[in-house]
């Protein structure tokens, strides 16, 4: 039983934000700002998954119905500093 509790405790700490780091809410705001800056009408997209991969957030957007092939994109947001990199759908 103790190993299970330890595993759950470690998983719960995985997205802990230290001072100066970007949290999930800020990552979404920075991703939306990056998308708008690249000409995307952000209001036409639904927010999908927001996940922490290594030291960057992955923020996924999918076009609201009716969608179209390639009607999605995602934005990597650095956990430290908040630099954003948009990757368009294909």
Order of alpha helices (4+ residues) and beta strands (2+ residues): alpha-alpha-beta-beta-beta-beta
